[in-house]
Amino acid sequence: MVVRRAFTLRLKPGALDEYVRQHDEIWPELVAELKGQGVAQLTIFERDGDLFVYCEGTDYEAMDRVWDSDVHDRWAKVMAPLIDVNDSNRVDAVPVTEVWHLDTSEA
């Protein structure tokens, strides 16, 4: 069974190019952490500084485990100048609730 999760983030003004560059050069150890925690796919969309992050994984808590990892803490420090963070200096990710899904491969 595939579990889907999504959330939104907000880029700081002028940060898109650097944000994309950093992700184009994603650390192999972060990719290994994502895979090891059960995240199979991760896609990020952007519109006017708003980011929509969509991921698929093996269970609902997969991304939570990644966010709590040491490698993600280091990645978050690199991302902090580029995106909004909360009072705890963590990514200010707002969950998005899935309300409908269609998989035509099953229809």
N, C-alpha and C positions, 0 to 999 in steps of 0.2 A: 504494500500500500504506500502511495506517495502522499506526503503531507505538504501542503502549500502554505507559505506564510508571506506576508508583505508588510512593509512599513514605509513611512515617509521620513525624509531628512530635509534640511534646508542648507543649501550652500551659502557661504559668505560671498558678497559681491566680488566678481572677478575671479573666482576660484575654480571655475569649471575646467579650464585647460590643465591646471596642475592636478586637480582631482582625477581627471581621466588619465593623465600621464602616470600618476602613482599607481592607478589600477592596471594600466597596461604593463607595469613592471611589478606586479604583485609578488610578494615574497613567496618562494616555494614552501617555506615552513608554515605560512598562513594557509596556503592551498592544502597542505597536508593536514592541518588542523581542521579545516572545513570538511575535508573528506573523512577524516578519522572520527569526527563527531556526527557524521551522517548527512551532511549537506551535499546533495548531488548536483544542484544547479543554482546559480546565483546570477540574476540579471538586474541591471540598474538602468532606469529611464530618467530623463531630465526634461523639465519644462520650466523656463523662466526661474531657474535657481532652485526649484523644488525637485527633489529626487524621489523616485518611487522604486523601492527595492523589492524584488520578488525572488523567493527562493523555494526550492523543493528539497525535501529531505526524507529521512526514514522515520522521524518522529517529531512531534511539536516542539520539543525542548532542544533540538539540535542546534539552532542558532543561539539559544541562551547559553549553551555550553561553550560555544565558540566565543561569545562576548565575555565570558568569565575566564578565558584562557590568558596565559601570560603573553603569548604571541599577539593576541588581539589587543591587549593593553598597550603593547609597544606600537602596534599599527594605529591605534586610536590617538596616540600622541602625535603621530605624523599627520593624521587627518584633522586634529583639533584646530589648526589655523585655517582650515578650508571649509569646515562645516560647523553648524551650531552645536554646542555641547550644553549639558545641563549643569546644575549647581555642583554636581559631583565630578565635573569635568569628564563625563562620559557622553558618548554620542546621544544626542537628543532624538531618538528614534520613536516615532509615533506609530503604534500598531494599526494596521488596516484589517478590518474584518471581512473575510470572504462571505459573500451572500449568495453567490450562484456560480456554478461551474459546469461546463459542457466539455466532454471528451469525445470527439467524433470517432476516435478509434474504437470506442466501446459501443457506438450506436449501430 
